Amino acid sequence: MGLILFLCLVYLIYINLKNKKDITYSTLLISIVFLTILVGIILSILIRPIFISRYIIPALGGLWLGFSILLDNSSINKKMYNVIIIIVLLISVVGIISFYDISSSKYSETIENQELLHDINQTDITVFNDKLSYLRYSPYISSENQFHEDIDEILNRFNGTIYVFDKFNEVNQSNTTFEKIGVINQDDVYIVKKV
């Protein structure tokens, strides 16, 4: 569907250029989405993976405004205009259905994650190797022994049940055996339990 929308945009740009209309403003608005994606991919390759698709949501307003300006300025026949409008409506309906499916699956994941977090007792030890994970999940955990430190250091100091929230896959570097008991959200935060 995205390819069809892209082809519609290319067609509208072509028609406007053919009719010598000024499309500078509308193409700048449309290019914000593509520049956001490009910069996110480049930074993810150069630094670390940081790009999340929701980052382009603010730029979508510019995309649709630029698209509507192109459509309004183009002097195409009514039949082609209606075809483009129907394509946009179909893409919108597919997007709404897809959003609903994603929201439903995220809701069921959230319920599973809450059950997983409630399994941690007050006497258990939780270790976070990422400050963001600590800030995000520590209020939901009843454990009083929460640490934001190096995983290996904590494992050497404590015995018993230790839950490790591992965002950067440091558990694989440890000499301890772990059992993976779940994944929380899309944050690549793994919960592993010391055996």
mmCIF file of the C-alpha atoms, coordinates in Angstrom:
data_MODEL
# 
_entry.id   MODEL 
# 
loop_
_atom_site.group_PDB 
_atom_site.id 
_atom_site.type_symbol 
_atom_site.label_atom_id 
_atom_site.label_alt_id 
_atom_site.label_comp_id 
_atom_site.label_asym_id 
_atom_site.label_entity_id 
_atom_site.label_seq_id 
_atom_site.pdbx_PDB_ins_code 
_atom_site.Cartn_x 
_atom_site.Cartn_y 
_atom_site.Cartn_z 
_atom_site.occupancy 
_atom_site.B_iso_or_equiv 
_atom_site.pdbx_formal_charge 
_atom_site.auth_seq_id 
_atom_site.auth_comp_id 
_atom_site.auth_asym_id 
_atom_site.auth_atom_id 
_atom_site.pdbx_PDB_model_num 
ATOM 1   C CA . MET A 1 1   ? 0.000   0.000   0.000   1.00 0.00 ? 1   MET A CA 1 
ATOM 2   C CA . GLY A 1 2   ? 2.864   2.350   0.759   1.00 0.00 ? 2   GLY A CA 1 
ATOM 3   C CA . LEU A 1 3   ? 4.230   1.758   -2.738  1.00 0.00 ? 3   LEU A CA 1 
ATOM 4   C CA . ILE A 1 4   ? 0.867   2.683   -4.278  1.00 0.00 ? 4   ILE A CA 1 
ATOM 5   C CA . LEU A 1 5   ? 0.784   5.893   -2.237  1.00 0.00 ? 5   LEU A CA 1 
ATOM 6   C CA . PHE A 1 6   ? 4.355   6.659   -3.290  1.00 0.00 ? 6   PHE A CA 1 
ATOM 7   C CA . LEU A 1 7   ? 3.412   6.139   -6.951  1.00 0.00 ? 7   LEU A CA 1 
ATOM 8   C CA . CYS A 1 8   ? 0.451   8.496   -6.499  1.00 0.00 ? 8   CYS A CA 1 
ATOM 9   C CA . LEU A 1 9   ? 2.816   11.116  -5.061  1.00 0.00 ? 9   LEU A CA 1 
ATOM 10  C CA . VAL A 1 10  ? 5.242   10.699  -7.956  1.00 0.00 ? 10  VAL A CA 1 
ATOM 11  C CA . TYR A 1 11  ? 2.363   10.993  -10.415 1.00 0.00 ? 11  TYR A CA 1 
ATOM 12  C CA . LEU A 1 12  ? 1.075   14.188  -8.766  1.00 0.00 ? 12  LEU A CA 1 
ATOM 13  C CA . ILE A 1 13  ? 4.571   15.709  -8.741  1.00 0.00 ? 13  ILE A CA 1 
ATOM 14  C CA . TYR A 1 14  ? 4.979   14.802  -12.419 1.00 0.00 ? 14  TYR A CA 1 
ATOM 15  C CA . ILE A 1 15  ? 1.612   16.345  -13.379 1.00 0.00 ? 15  ILE A CA 1 
ATOM 16  C CA . ASN A 1 16  ? 2.371   19.539  -11.448 1.00 0.00 ? 16  ASN A CA 1 
ATOM 17  C CA . LEU A 1 17  ? 5.834   19.852  -12.993 1.00 0.00 ? 17  LEU A CA 1 
ATOM 18  C CA . LYS A 1 18  ? 4.394   19.202  -16.440 1.00 0.00 ? 18  LYS A CA 1 
ATOM 19  C CA . ASN A 1 19  ? 1.893   22.028  -15.926 1.00 0.00 ? 19  ASN A CA 1 
ATOM 20  C CA . LYS A 1 20  ? 4.684   24.281  -14.566 1.00 0.00 ? 20  LYS A CA 1 
ATOM 21  C CA . LYS A 1 21  ? 3.132   24.648  -11.126 1.00 0.00 ? 21  LYS A CA 1 
ATOM 22  C CA . ASP A 1 22  ? 5.221   25.629  -8.112  1.00 0.00 ? 22  ASP A CA 1 
ATOM 23  C CA . ILE A 1 23  ? 5.604   22.500  -5.971  1.00 0.00 ? 23  ILE A CA 1 
ATOM 24  C CA . THR A 1 24  ? 8.432   23.652  -3.707  1.00 0.00 ? 24  THR A CA 1 
ATOM 25  C CA . TYR A 1 25  ? 6.334   23.977  -0.548  1.00 0.00 ? 25  TYR A CA 1 
ATOM 26  C CA . SER A 1 26  ? 4.482   20.683  -0.990  1.00 0.00 ? 26  SER A CA 1 
ATOM 27  C CA . THR A 1 27  ? 7.623   18.668  -1.822  1.00 0.00 ? 27  THR A CA 1 
ATOM 28  C CA . LEU A 1 28  ? 9.396   20.100  1.230   1.00 0.00 ? 28  LEU A CA 1 
ATOM 29  C CA . LEU A 1 29  ? 6.477   18.990  3.410   1.00 0.00 ? 29  LEU A CA 1 
ATOM 30  C CA . ILE A 1 30  ? 6.512   15.522  1.867   1.00 0.00 ? 30  ILE A CA 1 
ATOM 31  C CA . SER A 1 31  ? 10.293  15.168  2.116   1.00 0.00 ? 31  SER A CA 1 
ATOM 32  C CA . ILE A 1 32  ? 10.209  15.582  5.929   1.00 0.00 ? 32  ILE A CA 1 
ATOM 33  C CA . VAL A 1 33  ? 8.981   11.978  6.284   1.00 0.00 ? 33  VAL A CA 1 
ATOM 34  C CA . PHE A 1 34  ? 11.687  10.587  4.028   1.00 0.00 ? 34  PHE A CA 1 
ATOM 35  C CA . LEU A 1 35  ? 14.398  12.679  5.689   1.00 0.00 ? 35  LEU A CA 1 
ATOM 36  C CA . THR A 1 36  ? 13.278  11.486  9.135   1.00 0.00 ? 36  THR A CA 1 
ATOM 37  C CA . ILE A 1 37  ? 13.541  7.867   8.005   1.00 0.00 ? 37  ILE A CA 1 
ATOM 38  C CA . LEU A 1 38  ? 16.899  8.456   6.307   1.00 0.00 ? 38  LEU A CA 1 
ATOM 39  C CA . VAL A 1 39  ? 18.447  10.221  9.321   1.00 0.00 ? 39  VAL A CA 1 
ATOM 40  C CA . GLY A 1 40  ? 17.107  7.516   11.663  1.00 0.00 ? 40  GLY A CA 1 
ATOM 41  C CA . ILE A 1 41  ? 18.616  4.746   9.557   1.00 0.00 ? 41  ILE A CA 1 
ATOM 42  C CA . ILE A 1 42  ? 21.962  6.518   9.216   1.00 0.00 ? 42  ILE A CA 1 
ATOM 43  C CA . LEU A 1 43  ? 22.190  7.170   12.974  1.00 0.00 ? 43  LEU A CA 1 
ATOM 44  C CA . SER A 1 44  ? 21.185  3.574   13.684  1.00 0.00 ? 44  SER A CA 1 
ATOM 45  C CA . ILE A 1 45  ? 24.004  2.316   11.469  1.00 0.00 ? 45  ILE A CA 1 
ATOM 46  C CA . LEU A 1 46  ? 26.643  4.765   12.712  1.00 0.00 ? 46  LEU A CA 1 
ATOM 47  C CA . ILE A 1 47  ? 25.887  4.886   16.452  1.00 0.00 ? 47  ILE A CA 1 
ATOM 48  C CA . ARG A 1 48  ? 23.458  2.195   17.600  1.00 0.00 ? 48  ARG A CA 1 
ATOM 49  C CA . PRO A 1 49  ? 19.929  1.120   16.659  1.00 0.00 ? 49  PRO A CA 1 
ATOM 50  C CA . ILE A 1 50  ? 17.747  4.041   17.750  1.00 0.00 ? 50  ILE A CA 1 
ATOM 51  C CA . PHE A 1 51  ? 15.133  4.347   15.017  1.00 0.00 ? 51  PHE A CA 1 
ATOM 52  C CA . ILE A 1 52  ? 11.576  3.410   15.953  1.00 0.00 ? 52  ILE A CA 1 
ATOM 53  C CA . SER A 1 53  ? 8.785   3.731   13.412  1.00 0.00 ? 53  SER A CA 1 
ATOM 54  C CA . ARG A 1 54  ? 6.702   5.928   15.718  1.00 0.00 ? 54  ARG A CA 1 
ATOM 55  C CA . TYR A 1 55  ? 9.299   8.690   15.236  1.00 0.00 ? 55  TYR A CA 1 
ATOM 56  C CA . ILE A 1 56  ? 7.794   9.487   11.831  1.00 0.00 ? 56  ILE A CA 1 
ATOM 57  C CA . ILE A 1 57  ? 4.284   10.123  13.219  1.00 0.00 ? 57  ILE A CA 1 
ATOM 58  C CA . PRO A 1 58  ? 4.830   13.901  13.680  1.00 0.00 ? 58  PRO A CA 1 
ATOM 59  C CA . ALA A 1 59  ? 6.104   14.138  10.091  1.00 0.00 ? 59  ALA A CA 1 
ATOM 60  C CA . LEU A 1 60  ? 2.988   12.467  8.671   1.00 0.00 ? 60  LEU A CA 1 
ATOM 61  C CA . GLY A 1 61  ? 1.032   15.708  9.056   1.00 0.00 ? 61  GLY A CA 1 
ATOM 62  C CA . GLY A 1 62  ? 3.421   17.366  6.622   1.00 0.00 ? 62  GLY A CA 1 
ATOM 63  C CA . LEU A 1 63  ? 3.132   14.404  4.250   1.00 0.00 ? 63  LEU A CA 1 
ATOM 64  C CA . TRP A 1 64  ? -0.651  14.632  4.059   1.00 0.00 ? 64  TRP A CA 1 
ATOM 65  C CA . LEU A 1 65  ? -0.649  18.432  3.847   1.00 0.00 ? 65  LEU A CA 1 
ATOM 66  C CA . GLY A 1 66  ? 1.868   18.309  0.987   1.00 0.00 ? 66  GLY A CA 1 
ATOM 67  C CA . PHE A 1 67  ? -0.126  15.540  -0.689  1.00 0.00 ? 67  PHE A CA 1 
ATOM 68  C CA . SER A 1 68  ? -3.357  17.538  -0.481  1.00 0.00 ? 68  SER A CA 1 
ATOM 69  C CA . ILE A 1 69  ? -1.641  20.682  -1.844  1.00 0.00 ? 69  ILE A CA 1 
ATOM 70  C CA . LEU A 1 70  ? -0.294  18.661  -4.775  1.00 0.00 ? 70  LEU A CA 1 
ATOM 71  C CA . LEU A 1 71  ? -3.718  17.150  -5.397  1.00 0.00 ? 71  LEU A CA 1 
ATOM 72  C CA . ASP A 1 72  ? -5.425  20.539  -5.216  1.00 0.00 ? 72  ASP A CA 1 
ATOM 73  C CA . ASN A 1 73  ? -2.926  22.238  -7.552  1.00 0.00 ? 73  ASN A CA 1 
ATOM 74  C CA . SER A 1 74  ? -2.909  19.470  -10.130 1.00 0.00 ? 74  SER A CA 1 
ATOM 75  C CA . SER A 1 75  ? -5.113  19.870  -13.137 1.00 0.00 ? 75  SER A CA 1 
ATOM 76  C CA . ILE A 1 76  ? -6.064  16.239  -13.638 1.00 0.00 ? 76  ILE A CA 1 
ATOM 77  C CA . ASN A 1 77  ? -9.388  14.975  -14.859 1.00 0.00 ? 77  ASN A CA 1 
ATOM 78  C CA . LYS A 1 78  ? -12.129 14.143  -12.402 1.00 0.00 ? 78  LYS A CA 1 
ATOM 79  C CA . LYS A 1 79  ? -11.816 10.393  -12.997 1.00 0.00 ? 79  LYS A CA 1 
ATOM 80  C CA . MET A 1 80  ? -8.126  10.320  -12.022 1.00 0.00 ? 80  MET A CA 1 
ATOM 81  C CA . TYR A 1 81  ? -8.834  12.600  -9.052  1.00 0.00 ? 81  TYR A CA 1 
ATOM 82  C CA . ASN A 1 82  ? -11.474 10.134  -7.790  1.00 0.00 ? 82  ASN A CA 1 
ATOM 83  C CA . VAL A 1 83  ? -9.097  7.186   -8.273  1.00 0.00 ? 83  VAL A CA 1 
ATOM 84  C CA . ILE A 1 84  ? -6.435  8.888   -6.139  1.00 0.00 ? 84  ILE A CA 1 
ATOM 85  C CA . ILE A 1 85  ? -8.986  9.743   -3.432  1.00 0.00 ? 85  ILE A CA 1 
ATOM 86  C CA . ILE A 1 86  ? -10.212 6.111   -3.359  1.00 0.00 ? 86  ILE A CA 1 
ATOM 87  C CA . ILE A 1 87  ? -6.615  4.865   -3.071  1.00 0.00 ? 87  ILE A CA 1 
ATOM 88  C CA . VAL A 1 88  ? -5.988  7.231   -0.153  1.00 0.00 ? 88  VAL A CA 1 
ATOM 89  C CA . LEU A 1 89  ? -9.208  6.092   1.560   1.00 0.00 ? 89  LEU A CA 1 
ATOM 90  C CA . LEU A 1 90  ? -8.267  2.418   1.087   1.00 0.00 ? 90  LEU A CA 1 
ATOM 91  C CA . ILE A 1 91  ? -4.816  3.058   2.545   1.00 0.00 ? 91  ILE A CA 1 
ATOM 92  C CA . SER A 1 92  ? -6.459  4.814   5.493   1.00 0.00 ? 92  SER A CA 1 
ATOM 93  C CA . VAL A 1 93  ? -8.842  1.902   6.140   1.00 0.00 ? 93  VAL A CA 1 
ATOM 94  C CA . VAL A 1 94  ? -5.984  -0.629  5.964   1.00 0.00 ? 94  VAL A CA 1 
ATOM 95  C CA . GLY A 1 95  ? -3.953  1.592   8.319   1.00 0.00 ? 95  GLY A CA 1 
ATOM 96  C CA . ILE A 1 96  ? -6.809  1.781   10.838  1.00 0.00 ? 96  ILE A CA 1 
ATOM 97  C CA . ILE A 1 97  ? -7.310  -1.992  10.798  1.00 0.00 ? 97  ILE A CA 1 
ATOM 98  C CA . SER A 1 98  ? -3.564  -2.564  11.160  1.00 0.00 ? 98  SER A CA 1 
ATOM 99  C CA . PHE A 1 99  ? -3.383  -0.065  14.040  1.00 0.00 ? 99  PHE A CA 1 
ATOM 100 C CA . TYR A 1 100 ? -6.244  -1.856  15.811  1.00 0.00 ? 100 TYR A CA 1 
ATOM 101 C CA . ASP A 1 101 ? -4.523  -5.241  15.429  1.00 0.00 ? 101 ASP A CA 1 
ATOM 102 C CA . ILE A 1 102 ? -1.221  -3.865  16.746  1.00 0.00 ? 102 ILE A CA 1 
ATOM 103 C CA . SER A 1 103 ? -2.978  -2.175  19.679  1.00 0.00 ? 103 SER A CA 1 
ATOM 104 C CA . SER A 1 104 ? -4.784  -5.413  20.574  1.00 0.00 ? 104 SER A CA 1 
ATOM 105 C CA . SER A 1 105 ? -1.571  -7.434  20.551  1.00 0.00 ? 105 SER A CA 1 
ATOM 106 C CA . LYS A 1 106 ? 0.230   -4.765  22.607  1.00 0.00 ? 106 LYS A CA 1 
ATOM 107 C CA . TYR A 1 107 ? -2.616  -4.850  25.153  1.00 0.00 ? 107 TYR A CA 1 
ATOM 108 C CA . SER A 1 108 ? -2.325  -8.630  25.542  1.00 0.00 ? 108 SER A CA 1 
ATOM 109 C CA . GLU A 1 109 ? 1.486   -8.273  25.834  1.00 0.00 ? 109 GLU A CA 1 
ATOM 110 C CA . THR A 1 110 ? 0.985   -5.670  28.564  1.00 0.00 ? 110 THR A CA 1 
ATOM 111 C CA . ILE A 1 111 ? -1.251  -8.040  30.554  1.00 0.00 ? 111 ILE A CA 1 
ATOM 112 C CA . GLU A 1 112 ? 1.359   -10.826 30.238  1.00 0.00 ? 112 GLU A CA 1 
ATOM 113 C CA . ASN A 1 113 ? 4.138   -8.411  31.265  1.00 0.00 ? 113 ASN A CA 1 
ATOM 114 C CA . GLN A 1 114 ? 2.209   -7.289  34.346  1.00 0.00 ? 114 GLN A CA 1 
ATOM 115 C CA . GLU A 1 115 ? 1.755   -10.915 35.404  1.00 0.00 ? 115 GLU A CA 1 
ATOM 116 C CA . LEU A 1 116 ? 5.479   -11.499 34.874  1.00 0.00 ? 116 LEU A CA 1 
ATOM 117 C CA . LEU A 1 117 ? 6.428   -8.445  36.946  1.00 0.00 ? 117 LEU A CA 1 
ATOM 118 C CA . HIS A 1 118 ? 4.071   -9.463  39.781  1.00 0.00 ? 118 HIS A CA 1 
ATOM 119 C CA . ASP A 1 119 ? 5.858   -12.833 40.050  1.00 0.00 ? 119 ASP A CA 1 
ATOM 120 C CA . ILE A 1 120 ? 8.869   -11.040 41.546  1.00 0.00 ? 120 ILE A CA 1 
ATOM 121 C CA . ASN A 1 121 ? 8.757   -11.222 45.351  1.00 0.00 ? 121 ASN A CA 1 
ATOM 122 C CA . GLN A 1 122 ? 10.032  -8.694  47.910  1.00 0.00 ? 122 GLN A CA 1 
ATOM 123 C CA . THR A 1 123 ? 12.989  -10.930 48.771  1.00 0.00 ? 123 THR A CA 1 
ATOM 124 C CA . ASP A 1 124 ? 14.050  -11.395 45.158  1.00 0.00 ? 124 ASP A CA 1 
ATOM 125 C CA . ILE A 1 125 ? 16.829  -9.301  43.681  1.00 0.00 ? 125 ILE A CA 1 
ATOM 126 C CA . THR A 1 126 ? 16.327  -7.347  40.466  1.00 0.00 ? 126 THR A CA 1 
ATOM 127 C CA . VAL A 1 127 ? 19.165  -5.937  38.406  1.00 0.00 ? 127 VAL A CA 1 
ATOM 128 C CA . PHE A 1 128 ? 18.811  -3.404  35.592  1.00 0.00 ? 128 PHE A CA 1 
ATOM 129 C CA . ASN A 1 129 ? 21.691  -2.733  33.219  1.00 0.00 ? 129 ASN A CA 1 
ATOM 130 C CA . ASP A 1 130 ? 19.887  0.229   31.676  1.00 0.00 ? 130 ASP A CA 1 
ATOM 131 C CA . LYS A 1 131 ? 18.726  3.374   33.475  1.00 0.00 ? 131 LYS A CA 1 
ATOM 132 C CA . LEU A 1 132 ? 15.638  3.713   31.262  1.00 0.00 ? 132 LEU A CA 1 
ATOM 133 C CA . SER A 1 133 ? 14.555  0.147   32.045  1.00 0.00 ? 133 SER A CA 1 
ATOM 134 C CA . TYR A 1 134 ? 15.072  0.835   35.732  1.00 0.00 ? 134 TYR A CA 1 
ATOM 135 C CA . LEU A 1 135 ? 12.921  3.967   35.609  1.00 0.00 ? 135 LEU A CA 1 
ATOM 136 C CA . ARG A 1 136 ? 10.265  2.241   33.499  1.00 0.00 ? 136 ARG A CA 1 
ATOM 137 C CA . TYR A 1 137 ? 9.811   -1.035  35.390  1.00 0.00 ? 137 TYR A CA 1 
ATOM 138 C CA . SER A 1 138 ? 11.015  -0.558  38.969  1.00 0.00 ? 138 SER A CA 1 
ATOM 139 C CA . PRO A 1 139 ? 7.755   1.061   40.199  1.00 0.00 ? 139 PRO A CA 1 
ATOM 140 C CA . TYR A 1 140 ? 5.850   -2.097  39.185  1.00 0.00 ? 140 TYR A CA 1 
ATOM 141 C CA . ILE A 1 141 ? 8.139   -4.514  41.003  1.00 0.00 ? 141 ILE A CA 1 
ATOM 142 C CA . SER A 1 142 ? 7.571   -5.319  44.658  1.00 0.00 ? 142 SER A CA 1 
ATOM 143 C CA . SER A 1 143 ? 11.218  -6.263  45.237  1.00 0.00 ? 143 SER A CA 1 
ATOM 144 C CA . GLU A 1 144 ? 13.039  -4.004  47.693  1.00 0.00 ? 144 GLU A CA 1 
ATOM 145 C CA . ASN A 1 145 ? 16.437  -5.106  46.356  1.00 0.00 ? 145 ASN A CA 1 
ATOM 146 C CA . GLN A 1 146 ? 16.690  -3.243  43.063  1.00 0.00 ? 146 GLN A CA 1 
ATOM 147 C CA . PHE A 1 147 ? 20.019  -2.345  41.543  1.00 0.00 ? 147 PHE A CA 1 
ATOM 148 C CA . HIS A 1 148 ? 21.166  -0.396  38.546  1.00 0.00 ? 148 HIS A CA 1 
ATOM 149 C CA . GLU A 1 149 ? 24.669  -1.775  38.324  1.00 0.00 ? 149 GLU A CA 1 
ATOM 150 C CA . ASP A 1 150 ? 26.924  -4.182  36.470  1.00 0.00 ? 150 ASP A CA 1 
ATOM 151 C CA . ILE A 1 151 ? 25.275  -7.584  36.228  1.00 0.00 ? 151 ILE A CA 1 
ATOM 152 C CA . ASP A 1 152 ? 28.355  -9.682  37.032  1.00 0.00 ? 152 ASP A CA 1 
ATOM 153 C CA . GLU A 1 153 ? 29.100  -7.645  40.151  1.00 0.00 ? 153 GLU A CA 1 
ATOM 154 C CA . ILE A 1 154 ? 25.600  -8.233  41.535  1.00 0.00 ? 154 ILE A CA 1 
ATOM 155 C CA . LEU A 1 155 ? 25.701  -11.941 40.692  1.00 0.00 ? 155 LEU A CA 1 
ATOM 156 C CA . ASN A 1 156 ? 28.932  -12.345 42.637  1.00 0.00 ? 156 ASN A CA 1 
ATOM 157 C CA . ARG A 1 157 ? 27.488  -10.610 45.734  1.00 0.00 ? 157 ARG A CA 1 
ATOM 158 C CA . PHE A 1 158 ? 24.069  -12.253 46.039  1.00 0.00 ? 158 PHE A CA 1 
ATOM 159 C CA . ASN A 1 159 ? 22.500  -15.702 46.025  1.00 0.00 ? 159 ASN A CA 1 
ATOM 160 C CA . GLY A 1 160 ? 18.886  -16.672 45.628  1.00 0.00 ? 160 GLY A CA 1 
ATOM 161 C CA . THR A 1 161 ? 16.514  -15.646 42.897  1.00 0.00 ? 161 THR A CA 1 
ATOM 162 C CA . ILE A 1 162 ? 17.956  -12.844 40.809  1.00 0.00 ? 162 ILE A CA 1 
ATOM 163 C CA . TYR A 1 163 ? 15.991  -11.301 37.985  1.00 0.00 ? 163 TYR A CA 1 
ATOM 164 C CA . VAL A 1 164 ? 18.090  -9.474  35.421  1.00 0.00 ? 164 VAL A CA 1 
ATOM 165 C CA . PHE A 1 165 ? 16.534  -6.933  33.077  1.00 0.00 ? 165 PHE A CA 1 
ATOM 166 C CA . ASP A 1 166 ? 19.040  -7.159  30.270  1.00 0.00 ? 166 ASP A CA 1 
ATOM 167 C CA . LYS A 1 167 ? 18.675  -4.592  27.494  1.00 0.00 ? 167 LYS A CA 1 
ATOM 168 C CA . PHE A 1 168 ? 22.165  -4.885  26.011  1.00 0.00 ? 168 PHE A CA 1 
ATOM 169 C CA . ASN A 1 169 ? 22.597  -8.707  26.017  1.00 0.00 ? 169 ASN A CA 1 
ATOM 170 C CA . GLU A 1 170 ? 25.247  -8.617  28.737  1.00 0.00 ? 170 GLU A CA 1 
ATOM 171 C CA . VAL A 1 171 ? 23.919  -11.828 30.232  1.00 0.00 ? 171 VAL A CA 1 
ATOM 172 C CA . ASN A 1 172 ? 25.624  -13.808 27.475  1.00 0.00 ? 172 ASN A CA 1 
ATOM 173 C CA . GLN A 1 173 ? 28.973  -12.458 28.687  1.00 0.00 ? 173 GLN A CA 1 
ATOM 174 C CA . SER A 1 174 ? 28.385  -13.720 32.208  1.00 0.00 ? 174 SER A CA 1 
ATOM 175 C CA . ASN A 1 175 ? 29.655  -17.053 33.539  1.00 0.00 ? 175 ASN A CA 1 
ATOM 176 C CA . THR A 1 176 ? 26.320  -17.844 35.184  1.00 0.00 ? 176 THR A CA 1 
ATOM 177 C CA . THR A 1 177 ? 23.564  -20.068 33.805  1.00 0.00 ? 177 THR A CA 1 
ATOM 178 C CA . PHE A 1 178 ? 20.295  -18.289 33.135  1.00 0.00 ? 178 PHE A CA 1 
ATOM 179 C CA . GLU A 1 179 ? 16.800  -19.300 32.203  1.00 0.00 ? 179 GLU A CA 1 
ATOM 180 C CA . LYS A 1 180 ? 14.940  -16.891 29.962  1.00 0.00 ? 180 LYS A CA 1 
ATOM 181 C CA . ILE A 1 181 ? 11.437  -16.425 31.333  1.00 0.00 ? 181 ILE A CA 1 
ATOM 182 C CA . GLY A 1 182 ? 10.092  -13.638 29.135  1.00 0.00 ? 182 GLY A CA 1 
ATOM 183 C CA . VAL A 1 183 ? 10.480  -10.518 27.058  1.00 0.00 ? 183 VAL A CA 1 
ATOM 184 C CA . ILE A 1 184 ? 8.945   -7.178  27.974  1.00 0.00 ? 184 ILE A CA 1 
ATOM 185 C CA . ASN A 1 185 ? 7.515   -4.978  25.243  1.00 0.00 ? 185 ASN A CA 1 
ATOM 186 C CA . GLN A 1 186 ? 9.522   -4.002  22.199  1.00 0.00 ? 186 GLN A CA 1 
ATOM 187 C CA . ASP A 1 187 ? 12.373  -2.606  24.266  1.00 0.00 ? 187 ASP A CA 1 
ATOM 188 C CA . ASP A 1 188 ? 14.567  -5.679  23.837  1.00 0.00 ? 188 ASP A CA 1 
ATOM 189 C CA . VAL A 1 189 ? 14.537  -5.994  27.611  1.00 0.00 ? 189 VAL A CA 1 
ATOM 190 C CA . TYR A 1 190 ? 15.001  -9.622  28.585  1.00 0.00 ? 190 TYR A CA 1 
ATOM 191 C CA . ILE A 1 191 ? 14.125  -11.014 31.942  1.00 0.00 ? 191 ILE A CA 1 
ATOM 192 C CA . VAL A 1 192 ? 16.324  -13.923 32.916  1.00 0.00 ? 192 VAL A CA 1 
ATOM 193 C CA . LYS A 1 193 ? 16.285  -15.883 36.155  1.00 0.00 ? 193 LYS A CA 1 
ATOM 194 C CA . LYS A 1 194 ? 19.382  -17.264 37.853  1.00 0.00 ? 194 LYS A CA 1 
ATOM 195 C CA . VAL A 1 195 ? 19.249  -21.039 38.113  1.00 0.00 ? 195 VAL A CA 1 
# 
